[in-house]
Amino acid sequence: MNYLMILMMFLFSVQQPEIKLLEINAEWNKRNDVKLSTLPKEYNGIPIKKDYALLENQAPQLKSTINAVPVIILIIDGKLKFQWTADLSFELKLNKEDVIEVLDKTFKVNKPSRRRTSNQ
């Protein structure tokens, strides 16, 4: 019985990582906002939080690191892990699959190969 209690305490104490997608865009470029609702809501059962911020409201240190907007920043447990940045058109085309691919690499998830055989 004591082992069961210890196991239950251990399982409840294991925390899931916090995953966040932060979009930063400029007021003048709001027409090119990324549709955050089209990006994944969760990854392997872990909720993905989504936030939006305007470049104009950011600290000078952050402003100086952003070359083009919009930018989507992937933050895991408070650490920047990846970012997607717009091209010269100031548009960012990002889809669910792109985000999942980066999350798989970040969490080192191996996906089965999709090689075609001659029988297909």
HELIX and SHEET records of a PDB file:
HELIX    1   1 ASN A    2  SER A   13  1                                  12    
HELIX    2   2 GLU A   27  ASN A   32  5                                   6    
HELIX    3   3 LEU A   36  THR A   38  5                                   3    
HELIX    4   4 LEU A   55  ASN A   57  5                                   3    
HELIX    5   5 PRO A   60  LYS A   63  1                                   4    
HELIX    6   6 LYS A   96  THR A  106  1                                  11    
SHEET    1   A 5 GLU A  42  TYR A  43  0                                        
SHEET    2   A 5 ILE A  46  LEU A  54 -1                                        
SHEET    3   A 5 ILE A  19  ASN A  25  1                                        
SHEET    4   A 5 VAL A  71  ILE A  76 -1                                        
SHEET    5   A 5 LYS A  79  THR A  85 -1                                        
END                                                                             
